[in-house]
Amino acid sequence: MIRKRRRFELRKTLFLLPNLITLSSIFCGFDSIRRSATAQSEDDFYRAALLIVFAMFFDTLDGRVARMTKTQSAFGLQIDSLADIVSFGVAPSMLVYQWTLHRFDLAGLLVSFIFTACGAVRLARFNVLSMGEAGKPTKPSKYIVGLPIPGAAGILVSIVVANHAAAGEIGGERYASAILATTTILSLLMVSTIRFRSFKDLRLNVRTVLFVAFAIGSSAVISTQLQPAFVLVWLLGFYVLLGIFESLWHLPARLRGLRRDSVPPPTVPPAA
């Protein structure tokens, strides 16, 4: 009886662990929003961006801990999505608005809101697709429909970090329109049906080795020609371009499949 009780208490503790990590992600997102709202310098925006990076670390960690402890649940999926909308929806929207999009007045405000709104829609769709018939999360697939919200937030955050390394050159009037366009494109990619790789099925083969070699080589070139802070911008941008390229590459085959499915079966004349 005592052994069963201890086992139950251990199970309950293990269930709380990934959720506490998720709450840490929410705290980082909340503090990032606070810092962005009261920012007075490029250093303040840089610190707000770093808090979102820490939130990404906790977001990655909570899922791994849940799988290791076998405590995956529908509750964990829902609280993880709520954490994502705070840390990767509202926080980066506030950051990019206060940093540069406020120059566009209402247009900048709307684009910042659209980023958060599209992130919320993206997460809601992900939750629906991730739930099995028994109400439990399904096994992660090879592809994800729509750009993941941490990836979209990561691009905005990496630009702010790169701006700090470039002594504030990116955050000026010269690149403001490009930041506005980038935020809009990322918002649309989140609610698109473009499939992006989840990298859940990575295997050690020739293709993987070539992919990693290209990533390392190109990152070294970016780091040498520009600054190391621009490497993350490049890697996340390459991830987005890879998803778009693969979708365009497989588009003809999908169209042929749709045409084949839309052709009605031949009618069989009734027997005389």
TORVEX-447367 format. One record per residue: chain; x, y, z of N, C-alpha, C in turn. Coordinates in Angstrom, 2 decimals. Example, Ala and Ser with C-alpha at 12.3 -4.5 7.8 and 13.67 -1.06 7.14 Angstrom:
REM residues 2
  chaine       nx       ny       nz      cax      cay      caz       cx       cy       cz
       A    13.19    -5.69     7.80    12.30    -4.50     7.80    13.20    -3.30     7.80
       A    12.85    -2.25     7.08    13.67    -1.06     7.14    12.90     0.03     7.87
END
This chain:
REM residues 272
  chaine       nx       ny       nz      cax      cay      caz       cx       cy       cz
       A     0.83    -1.21     0.00     0.00     0.00     0.00     0.87     1.26     0.00
       A     1.90     1.26     0.88     2.81     2.41     0.96     3.58     2.56    -0.33
       A     3.99     1.41    -0.91     4.74     1.44    -2.16     3.90     2.03    -3.28
       A     2.63     1.67    -3.34     1.73     2.21    -4.36     1.54     3.71    -4.19
       A     1.45     4.14    -2.93     1.26     5.57    -2.66     2.49     6.36    -3.09
       A     3.68     5.82    -2.80     4.91     6.50    -3.21     5.01     6.56    -4.73
       A     4.60     5.48    -5.38     4.63     5.46    -6.85     3.69     6.51    -7.41
       A     2.52     6.66    -6.78     1.55     7.67    -7.24     2.11     9.08    -7.05
       A     2.76     9.33    -5.89     3.33    10.65    -5.62     4.47    10.96    -6.58
       A     5.28     9.95    -6.91     6.36    10.15    -7.87     5.79    10.47    -9.25
       A     4.74     9.76    -9.63     4.09    10.01   -10.92     3.54    11.43   -10.98
       A     2.94    11.89    -9.86     2.38    13.23    -9.81     3.49    14.29    -9.91
       A     4.62    14.02    -9.27     5.76    14.94    -9.33     6.32    15.02   -10.74
       A     6.44    13.86   -11.39     6.94    13.83   -12.76     6.00    14.56   -13.71
       A     4.69    14.48   -13.44     3.71    15.18   -14.27     3.86    16.69   -14.14
       A     4.21    17.16   -12.93     4.36    18.60   -12.70     5.62    19.16   -13.34
       A     6.66    18.34   -13.45     7.96    18.83   -13.90     7.93    19.52   -15.26
       A     7.43    18.87   -16.34     7.39    19.56   -17.63     6.50    20.80   -17.63
       A     5.43    20.78   -16.81     4.55    21.95   -16.75     5.21    23.12   -16.05
       A     6.06    22.84   -15.06     6.82    23.91   -14.41     7.82    24.53   -15.38
       A     8.40    23.70   -16.23     9.32    24.21   -17.26     8.55    25.09   -18.25
       A     7.33    24.67   -18.60     6.49    25.48   -19.50     6.16    26.83   -18.87
       A     5.87    26.83   -17.57     5.59    28.09   -16.88     6.82    29.00   -16.86
       A     8.01    28.40   -16.85     9.24    29.21   -16.94     9.32    29.92   -18.28
       A     8.85    29.24   -19.33     8.80    29.86   -20.66     7.83    31.04   -20.66
       A     6.69    30.88   -19.99     5.71    31.98   -19.91     6.31    33.17   -19.17
       A     7.04    32.89   -18.09     7.67    33.98   -17.34     8.65    34.77   -18.21
       A     9.45    34.05   -18.99    10.41    34.72   -19.88     9.69    35.59   -20.89
       A     8.60    35.07   -21.46     7.81    35.85   -22.41     7.19    37.07   -21.76
       A     6.66    36.89   -20.55     6.04    38.01   -19.83     7.07    39.10   -19.51
       A     8.24    38.70   -19.05     9.28    39.68   -18.73     9.80    40.37   -19.99
       A     9.82    39.64   -21.10    10.22    40.25   -22.37     9.23    41.34   -22.78
       A     7.93    41.07   -22.60     6.90    42.07   -22.91     7.10    43.31   -22.05
       A     7.38    43.10   -20.76     7.60    44.22   -19.84     8.80    45.06   -20.28
       A     9.88    44.39   -20.64    11.09    45.11   -21.04    10.89    45.86   -22.36
       A    10.17    45.24   -23.30     9.90    45.91   -24.58     9.05    47.15   -24.38
       A     8.06    47.04   -23.50     7.14    48.17   -23.27     7.84    49.36   -22.62
       A     8.90    49.10   -21.86     9.60    50.18   -21.16    10.99    50.44   -21.72
       A    11.29    49.90   -22.90    12.64    50.01   -23.47    12.99    51.45   -23.80
       A    14.22    51.81   -23.48    14.72    53.16   -23.75    15.94    53.15   -24.67
       A    16.51    51.98   -24.91    17.73    51.90   -25.70    17.79    50.57   -26.45
       A    18.77    50.44   -27.35    18.96    49.20   -28.09    19.32    48.05   -27.15
       A    20.02    48.36   -26.06    20.36    47.33   -25.08    19.11    46.75   -24.43
       A    18.10    47.58   -24.19    16.85    47.09   -23.61    16.13    46.13   -24.57
       A    16.10    46.47   -25.84    15.49    45.58   -26.84    16.28    44.28   -26.96
       A    17.58    44.39   -26.86    18.45    43.20   -26.92    18.14    42.26   -25.75
       A    17.98    42.80   -24.56    17.66    41.97   -23.39    16.27    41.35   -23.53
       A    15.33    42.10   -24.08    13.99    41.55   -24.31    14.04    40.40   -25.31
       A    14.89    40.53   -26.33    15.05    39.47   -27.32    15.68    38.23   -26.69
       A    16.68    38.43   -25.82    17.33    37.29   -25.16    16.36    36.52   -24.27
       A    15.42    37.22   -23.66    14.42    36.54   -22.84    13.56    35.60   -23.69
       A    13.26    36.00   -24.92    12.50    35.11   -25.82    13.36    33.91   -26.21
       A    14.66    34.12   -26.35    15.57    33.00   -26.62    15.54    32.00   -25.46
       A    15.55    32.50   -24.22    15.45    31.63   -23.05    14.11    30.89   -23.05
       A    13.05    31.59   -23.47    11.73    30.95   -23.56    11.76    29.80   -24.55
       A    12.49    29.97   -25.66    12.64    28.90   -26.65    13.36    27.69   -26.05
       A    14.36    27.97   -25.22    15.08    26.88   -24.56    14.13    26.08   -23.67
       A    13.33    26.76   -22.86    12.38    26.07   -21.99    11.31    25.35   -22.81
       A    10.91    25.94   -23.94     9.90    25.32   -24.80    10.41    24.01   -25.39
       A    11.68    23.98   -25.74    12.29    22.74   -26.24    12.46    21.72   -25.13
       A    12.81    22.21   -23.94    13.11    21.32   -22.82    11.86    20.64   -22.28
       A    10.73    21.36   -22.21     9.54    20.76   -21.59     9.03    19.56   -22.36
       A     9.08    19.63   -23.69     8.63    18.50   -24.49     9.53    17.28   -24.32
       A    10.84    17.52   -24.27    11.78    16.42   -24.09    11.61    15.76   -22.72
       A    11.42    16.59   -21.69    11.22    16.06   -20.35     9.92    15.25   -20.28
       A     8.87    15.75   -20.93     7.59    15.03   -20.94     7.73    13.67   -21.61
       A     8.50    13.61   -22.71     8.70    12.33   -23.40     9.57    11.39   -22.58
       A    10.60    11.93   -21.95    11.50    11.10   -21.14    10.78    10.51   -19.93
       A     9.92    11.29   -19.30     9.20    10.83   -18.11     7.86    10.18   -18.45
       A     7.53    10.15   -19.76     6.27     9.55   -20.23     5.06    10.21   -19.55
       A     5.10    11.54   -19.48     4.00    12.30   -18.87     3.31    13.20   -19.89
       A     3.36    12.82   -21.17     2.66    13.59   -22.20     1.16    13.50   -21.98
       A     0.47    14.60   -22.11    -0.97    14.63   -21.86    -1.62    15.75   -22.65
       A    -2.95    15.69   -22.74    -3.70    16.75   -23.41    -3.55    18.07   -22.65
       A    -3.46    17.99   -21.32    -3.26    19.20   -20.52    -1.92    19.85   -20.86
       A    -0.88    19.03   -20.99     0.44    19.54   -21.35     0.44    20.21   -22.71
       A    -0.30    19.62   -23.65    -0.39    20.21   -24.99    -1.05    21.58   -24.95
       A    -2.12    21.70   -24.15    -2.85    22.97   -24.09    -2.04    24.06   -23.39
       A    -1.40    23.73   -22.28    -0.63    24.76   -21.57     0.61    25.15   -22.37
       A     1.14    24.21   -23.15     2.29    24.53   -24.01     1.88    25.53   -25.09
       A     0.68    25.36   -25.63     0.18    26.30   -26.65    -0.07    27.68   -26.05
       A    -0.61    27.71   -24.83    -0.82    29.00   -24.17     0.51    29.70   -23.90
       A     1.52    28.91   -23.54     2.85    29.48   -23.33     3.41    30.03   -24.64
       A     3.19    29.30   -25.72     3.70    29.72   -27.03     3.08    31.03   -27.49
       A     1.78    31.21   -27.25     1.14    32.44   -27.72     1.63    33.64   -26.93
       A     2.02    33.43   -25.67     2.58    34.53   -24.87     4.02    34.81   -25.28
       A     4.85    33.74   -25.28     6.29    33.91   -25.47     6.70    34.11   -26.92
       A     5.94    33.51   -27.86     6.33    33.58   -29.27     5.31    34.31   -30.14
       A     4.20    34.74   -29.52     3.21    35.52   -30.24     3.20    36.97   -29.78
       A     2.77    37.18   -28.53     2.66    38.54   -27.99     4.03    39.17   -27.77
       A     4.97    38.42   -27.17     6.28    38.99   -26.84     7.05    39.48   -28.07
       A     7.22    38.67   -29.12     7.93    39.20   -30.30     7.16    40.29   -31.03
       A     5.82    40.24   -30.99     5.02    41.30   -31.61     5.27    42.63   -30.90
       A     5.25    42.60   -29.57     5.53    43.81   -28.80     6.96    44.28   -29.03
       A     7.88    43.34   -29.09     9.29    43.67   -29.30     9.50    44.39   -30.63
       A     8.98    43.80   -31.71     9.23    44.37   -33.04     8.46    45.68   -33.23
       A     7.30    45.81   -32.56     6.55    47.07   -32.67     7.29    48.19   -31.95
       A     7.67    47.96   -30.73     8.37    48.99   -29.96     9.73    49.31   -30.56
       A    10.35    48.31   -31.19    11.69    48.48   -31.74    11.68    49.32   -33.01
       A    10.79    48.98   -33.96    10.82    49.70   -35.24     9.47    49.91   -35.91
       A     8.49    49.03   -35.70     7.23    49.14   -36.44     6.35    50.29   -35.96
       A     6.66    50.88   -34.80     5.87    52.02   -34.34     6.00    53.21   -35.28
       A     7.02    53.20   -36.13     7.21    54.28   -37.10     6.06    54.34   -38.12
       A     5.37    53.21   -38.33     4.31    53.14   -39.33     2.93    53.40   -38.74
       A     2.88    53.85   -37.48     1.61    54.18   -36.82     0.63    53.02   -36.87
       A    -0.55    53.22   -37.47    -1.60    52.20   -37.47    -1.17    50.96   -38.24
       A    -0.47    51.13   -39.36    -0.02    49.98   -40.15     0.92    49.10   -39.34
       A     1.83    49.73   -38.60     2.74    48.96   -37.77     2.02    48.22   -36.66
       A     1.01    48.88   -36.07     0.22    48.24   -35.01    -0.54    47.04   -35.55
       A    -1.15    47.20   -36.73    -1.92    46.11   -37.33    -1.04    44.92   -37.69
       A     0.13    45.19   -38.27     1.04    44.11   -38.64     1.51    43.36   -37.40
       A     1.78    44.09   -36.32     2.20    43.44   -35.07     1.07    42.57   -34.52
       A    -0.16    43.09   -34.58    -1.31    42.31   -34.10    -1.53    41.09   -34.98
       A    -1.42    41.25   -36.29    -1.63    40.14   -37.22    -0.64    39.01   -36.94
       A     0.59    39.35   -36.57     1.56    38.31   -36.22     1.06    37.48   -35.04
       A     0.55    38.16   -34.01     0.01    37.44   -32.85    -1.22    36.63   -33.23
       A    -2.12    37.23   -34.01    -3.36    36.56   -34.41    -3.07    35.31   -35.24
       A    -2.16    35.43   -36.21    -1.81    34.28   -37.04    -1.13    33.20   -36.21
       A    -0.34    33.62   -35.23     0.27    32.64   -34.34    -0.77    31.87   -33.55
       A    -1.82    32.57   -33.09    -2.89    31.91   -32.34    -3.64    30.92   -33.22
       A    -3.94    31.32   -34.46    -4.62    30.42   -35.41    -3.74    29.21   -35.70
       A    -2.46    29.45   -35.89    -1.51    28.36   -36.16    -1.49    27.36   -35.01
       A    -1.47    27.83   -33.79    -1.44    26.95   -32.62    -2.75    26.18   -32.47
       A    -3.89    26.85   -32.73    -5.18    26.17   -32.64    -5.27    25.04   -33.66
       A    -4.81    25.31   -34.88    -4.81    24.27   -35.91    -3.88    23.12   -35.54
       A    -2.73    23.46   -34.99    -1.78    22.42   -34.57    -2.39    21.53   -33.49
       A    -3.10    22.13   -32.53    -3.72    21.35   -31.46    -4.76    20.38   -32.01
       A    -5.55    20.86   -32.97    -6.59    20.00   -33.56    -5.95    18.83   -34.30
       A    -4.90    19.11   -35.08    -4.24    18.06   -35.84    -3.44    17.11   -34.96
       A    -3.06    17.57   -33.77    -2.21    16.76   -32.90    -2.99    15.85   -31.97
       A    -4.31    16.04   -31.89    -5.11    15.23   -30.98    -5.62    13.98   -31.68
       A    -5.43    12.84   -31.04    -5.92    11.58   -31.58    -7.38    11.36   -31.22
       A    -7.90    10.22   -31.62    -9.31     9.92   -31.37    -9.59     9.76   -29.88
       A    -8.60     9.28   -29.12    -8.79     9.08   -27.68    -8.57    10.35   -26.88
       A    -8.30    11.47   -27.57    -8.07    12.72   -26.87    -6.66    12.90   -26.37
       A    -5.75    12.04   -26.81    -4.35    12.14   -26.41    -3.50    12.61   -27.59
       A    -2.37    13.29   -27.30    -1.51    13.77   -28.39    -1.00    12.63   -29.25
       A    -0.99    12.84   -30.56    -0.49    11.83   -31.48     1.02    11.94   -31.62
       A     1.62    10.96   -32.25     3.07    10.94   -32.46     3.45    12.03   -33.46
       A     4.51    12.82   -33.17     4.94    13.88   -34.10     5.25    13.32   -35.48
       A     4.84    14.05   -36.53     5.05    13.58   -37.89     6.31    14.20   -38.48
       A     6.62    13.78   -39.69     7.82    14.25   -40.38     7.71    15.71   -40.77
       A     6.50    16.15   -41.10     6.28    17.54   -41.53     5.28    18.24   -40.61
       A     5.37    19.57   -40.58     4.45    20.41   -39.82     3.76    21.34   -40.81
       A     2.44    21.45   -40.71     1.68    22.32   -41.61     1.75    23.76   -41.10
       A     2.32    24.63   -41.92     2.49    26.02   -41.52     3.78    26.23   -40.75
       A     4.34    27.41   -40.86     5.59    27.73   -40.15     5.33    27.71   -38.65
       A     6.09    26.92   -37.88     5.91    26.89   -36.42     6.12    28.28   -35.82
       A     5.31    28.62   -34.83     5.39    29.96   -34.24     6.74    30.23   -33.58
       A     7.42    29.23   -32.97     8.77    29.53   -32.45     9.75    29.90   -33.56
       A     9.58    29.30   -34.75    10.46    29.64   -35.87    10.22    31.05   -36.37
       A     8.94    31.44   -36.46     8.62    32.81   -36.89     9.13    33.83   -35.89
       A     8.92    33.54   -34.60     9.42    34.43   -33.56    10.94    34.47   -33.56
       A    11.55    33.31   -33.82    13.01    33.23   -33.83    13.65    34.12   -34.86
       A    13.01    34.25   -36.02    13.56    35.12   -37.07    13.52    36.58   -36.62
       A    12.40    37.01   -36.05    12.32    38.39   -35.57    13.33    38.65   -34.46
       A    13.43    37.71   -33.54    14.36    37.86   -32.42    15.80    37.89   -32.90
       A    16.13    37.01   -33.86    17.50    36.95   -34.37    17.88    38.25   -35.08
       A    16.90    38.90   -35.71    17.17    40.19   -36.36    17.49    41.26   -35.32
       A    16.75    41.25   -34.20    17.02    42.21   -33.13    18.40    41.97   -32.51
       A    18.75    40.69   -32.33    20.07    40.35   -31.79    21.17    40.79   -32.76
       A    20.95    40.55   -34.06    21.93    40.98   -35.07    22.04    42.50   -35.10
       A    20.92    43.18   -34.89    20.94    44.65   -34.85    21.83    45.15   -33.71
       A    21.77    44.48   -32.57    22.62    44.87   -31.44    24.09    44.70   -31.78
       A    24.41    43.60   -32.49    25.80    43.37   -32.90    26.26    44.37   -33.94
       A    25.30    44.87   -34.75    25.62    45.84   -35.80    25.49    47.28   -35.32
       A    25.50    47.47   -34.01    25.45    48.81   -33.40    24.20    49.59   -33.79
       A    23.07    48.88   -33.95    21.79    49.54   -34.18    21.50    49.96   -35.61
       A    22.30    49.49   -36.57    22.11    49.91   -37.96    20.82    49.36   -38.58
       A    20.41    48.16   -38.18    19.23    47.53   -38.79    17.94    48.17   -38.30
       A    17.95    48.69   -37.09    16.72    49.22   -36.50    16.35    50.62   -36.94
       A    17.10    51.22   -37.85    16.81    52.58   -38.29    15.78    52.64   -39.39
       A    15.58    53.84   -39.92    14.60    54.07   -40.98    14.91    53.28   -42.24
       A    16.19    53.04   -42.49    16.60    52.40   -43.74    16.00    51.02   -43.93
       A    15.90    50.24   -42.86    15.41    48.86   -42.96    14.02    48.68   -42.36
       A    13.36    49.76   -41.98    12.05    49.64   -41.32    11.02    48.96   -42.21
       A    10.99    49.33   -43.50    10.02    48.72   -44.42    10.30    47.23   -44.61
       A    11.57    46.85   -44.62    11.93    45.44   -44.76    11.49    44.65   -43.54
       A    11.60    45.24   -42.35    11.13    44.57   -41.13     9.62    44.42   -41.16
       A     8.91    45.45   -41.64     7.45    45.38   -41.77     7.05    44.26   -42.72
       A     7.71    44.17   -43.87     7.41    43.13   -44.85     7.74    41.75   -44.30
       A     8.86    41.62   -43.62     9.26    40.34   -43.04     8.24    39.85   -42.03
       A     7.78    40.75   -41.16     6.78    40.38   -40.15     5.48    39.93   -40.81
       A     5.08    40.61   -41.88     3.86    40.23   -42.60     3.99    38.86   -43.25
       A     5.12    38.62   -43.90     5.35    37.34   -44.58     5.38    36.19   -43.57
       A     6.04    36.39   -42.44     6.09    35.36   -41.41     4.69    35.04   -40.88
       A     3.86    36.07   -40.74     2.48    35.87   -40.28     1.71    34.99   -41.25
       A     1.83    35.28   -42.54     1.12    34.50   -43.56     1.64    33.07   -43.64
       A     2.94    32.90   -43.47     3.52    31.55   -43.52     3.01    30.69   -42.37
       A     2.73    31.30   -41.22     2.23    30.51   -40.08     0.87    29.91   -40.36
       A     0.00    30.63   -41.08    -1.35    30.12   -41.34    -1.45    29.48   -42.72
       A    -0.33    29.35   -43.42    -0.33    28.73   -44.74    -0.42    27.20   -44.60
       A    -0.58    26.53   -45.74    -0.57    25.06   -45.75     0.77    24.51   -46.23
       A     1.78    25.37   -46.26     3.13    24.92   -46.62     3.65    24.00   -45.53
       A     4.23    22.89   -45.93     4.73    21.92   -44.96     6.21    22.17   -44.68
       A     6.54    22.30   -43.41     7.91    22.50   -42.98     8.39    21.26   -42.22
       A     9.65    20.95   -42.39    10.22    19.78   -41.73    10.25    19.95   -40.22
       A     9.92    18.87   -39.51    10.01    18.88   -38.05    11.34    18.33   -37.56
       A    12.09    17.66   -38.46    13.38    17.04   -38.15    13.25    15.97   -37.07
       A    12.05    15.39   -36.94    11.85    14.31   -35.98    12.37    12.98   -36.50
       A    12.61    12.91   -37.83    13.00    11.64   -38.44    14.45    11.67   -38.94
       A    15.27    12.53   -38.37    16.65    12.63   -38.85    17.39    11.31   -38.64
       A    18.04    10.87   -39.69    18.85     9.65   -39.64    20.24     9.97   -40.16
       A    21.22     9.22   -39.70    22.59     9.43   -40.15    22.77     8.79   -41.52
       A    22.63     9.59   -42.58    22.83     9.12   -43.94    23.54    10.21   -44.74
       A    23.75     9.95   -46.02    24.50    10.89   -46.86    23.78    12.23   -46.94
       A    22.46    12.20   -47.09    21.70    13.45   -47.21    21.82    14.30   -45.95
       A    21.74    13.65   -44.79    21.86    14.38   -43.53    23.24    14.99   -43.37
       A    24.27    14.20   -43.72    25.65    14.69   -43.61    25.87    15.89   -44.52
       A    25.36    15.82   -45.75    25.51    16.94   -46.68    24.75    18.17   -46.18
       A    23.58    17.95   -45.63    22.78    19.06   -45.11    23.50    19.76   -43.95
       A    24.03    18.96   -43.02    24.75    19.53   -41.87    26.02    20.24   -42.33
       A    26.72    19.63   -43.30    27.95    20.24   -43.82    27.65    21.59   -44.48
       A    26.55    21.65   -45.24    26.17    22.92   -45.87    25.82    23.97   -44.82
       A    25.08    23.55   -43.79    24.69    24.49   -42.73    25.92    25.05   -42.01
       A    26.88    24.17   -41.71    28.09    24.61   -41.01    28.94    25.49   -41.91
       A    29.11    25.07   -43.17    29.93    25.84   -44.11    29.37    27.21   -44.39
       A    28.07    27.27   -44.67    27.44    28.57   -44.95    27.45    29.47   -43.72
       A    27.28    28.87   -42.54    27.31    29.65   -41.31    28.70    30.25   -41.08
       A    29.73    29.47   -41.43    31.10    29.97   -41.29    31.34    31.16   -42.22
       A    30.80    31.07   -43.43    30.95    32.18   -44.39    30.23    33.43   -43.88
       A    28.99    33.25   -43.41    28.21    34.38   -42.88    28.94    35.01   -41.69
       A    29.46    34.17   -40.81    30.15    34.66   -39.63    31.40    35.45   -39.99
       A    32.10    35.00   -41.05    33.33    35.66   -41.46    33.05    36.96   -42.21
       A    32.10    36.90   -43.16    31.83    38.06   -44.00    31.03    39.14   -43.27
       A    30.13    38.74   -42.38    29.33    39.71   -41.64    29.75    39.68   -40.16
       A    28.89    39.08   -39.33    29.20    38.91   -37.91    28.56    37.61   -37.44
       A    29.08    36.99   -36.37    28.49    35.75   -35.87    27.01    35.88   -35.53
       A    26.58    37.08   -35.12    25.17    37.28   -34.74    24.22    37.08   -35.91
       A    24.71    37.19   -37.15    23.86    37.03   -38.33    23.67    35.56   -38.72
       A    24.40    34.66   -38.08    24.31    33.24   -38.42    22.91    32.70   -38.13
       A    22.34    33.07   -36.99    21.00    32.59   -36.64    19.95    33.11   -37.61
       A    20.10    34.35   -38.06    19.18    34.90   -39.06    19.23    34.06   -40.33
       A    20.43    33.70   -40.75    20.61    32.89   -41.96    20.03    31.49   -41.79
       A    20.33    30.82   -40.68    19.87    29.44   -40.50    18.34    29.37   -40.45
       A    17.71    30.28   -39.72    16.25    30.28   -39.65    15.63    30.68   -40.99
       A    16.27    31.63   -41.66    15.79    32.01   -42.99    15.92    30.86   -43.98
       A    17.01    30.11   -43.88    17.21    28.95   -44.75    16.15    27.88   -44.48
       A    15.78    27.70   -43.22    14.74    26.74   -42.86    13.41    27.10   -43.53
       A    13.09    28.39   -43.53    11.86    28.85   -44.18    11.93    28.64   -45.69
       A    13.06    28.99   -46.29    13.23    28.82   -47.74    13.19    27.35   -48.12
       A    13.73    26.48   -47.27    13.70    25.04   -47.55    12.26    24.53   -47.60
       A    11.43    24.97   -46.65    10.03    24.55   -46.65     9.28    25.03   -47.88
       A     9.52    26.28   -48.28     8.86    26.82   -49.48     9.32    26.08   -50.72
       A    10.64    25.82   -50.83    11.18    25.12   -51.99    10.61    23.71   -52.10
       A    10.56    22.98   -50.98    10.03    21.62   -51.01     8.56    21.60   -51.39
       A     7.80    22.57   -50.92     6.38    22.64   -51.28     6.19    22.89   -52.77
       A     6.99    23.79   -53.32     6.92    24.06   -54.76     7.39    22.85   -55.57
       A     8.38    22.14   -55.06     8.92    20.96   -55.75     7.87    19.84   -55.85
       A     7.10    19.66   -54.77     6.09    18.59   -54.74     4.72    19.06   -55.23
       A     4.59    20.34   -55.59     3.29    20.87   -56.01     2.73    20.17   -57.25
       A     3.50    19.92   -58.32     2.94    19.22   -59.49     2.37    17.85   -59.15
       A     3.06    17.09   -58.30     2.57    15.76   -57.92     1.26    15.87   -57.14
       A     1.16    16.87   -56.27    -0.08    17.05   -55.51    -1.23    17.45   -56.41
       A    -0.95    18.31   -57.39    -2.01    18.71   -58.33    -2.49    17.53   -59.15
       A    -1.55    16.67   -59.56    -1.96    15.46   -60.31    -2.82    14.56   -59.44
       A    -2.47    14.46   -58.15    -3.27    13.65   -57.24    -4.67    14.22   -57.05
       A    -4.78    15.55   -56.98    -6.09    16.18   -56.84    -6.95    15.96   -58.08
       A    -6.32    16.05   -59.26    -7.07    15.82   -60.50    -7.56    14.37   -60.56
       A    -6.70    13.46   -60.15    -7.06    12.04   -60.18    -8.21    11.75   -59.22
       A    -8.18    12.40   -58.04    -9.25    12.18   -57.07   -10.56    12.82   -57.50
       A   -10.47    13.90   -58.31   -11.68    14.62   -58.72   -12.39    13.97   -59.90
       A   -11.71    13.03   -60.58   -12.33    12.36   -61.72   -13.34    11.35   -61.21
       A   -14.62    11.46   -61.60   -15.63    10.51   -61.10   -15.41     9.12   -61.69
       A   -15.73     8.08   -60.94   -15.56     6.72   -61.46   -16.50     6.47   -62.63
       A   -16.12     5.62   -63.57   -16.98     5.35   -64.72   -18.28     4.69   -64.29
       A   -19.36     5.13   -64.92   -20.67     4.55   -64.60   -20.85     3.23   -65.34
       A   -21.38     2.26   -64.65   -21.63     0.95   -65.24   -23.09     0.89   -65.66
       A   -23.35     0.66   -66.95   -24.76     0.60   -67.39   -25.48    -0.57   -66.74
       A   -26.73    -0.38   -66.42   -27.48    -1.47   -65.79   -27.62    -2.67   -66.73
       A   -27.65    -3.82   -66.12   -27.78    -5.06   -66.92   -29.16    -5.11   -67.56
       A   -29.16    -5.63   -68.78   -30.43    -5.71   -69.52   -31.33    -6.75   -68.89
END
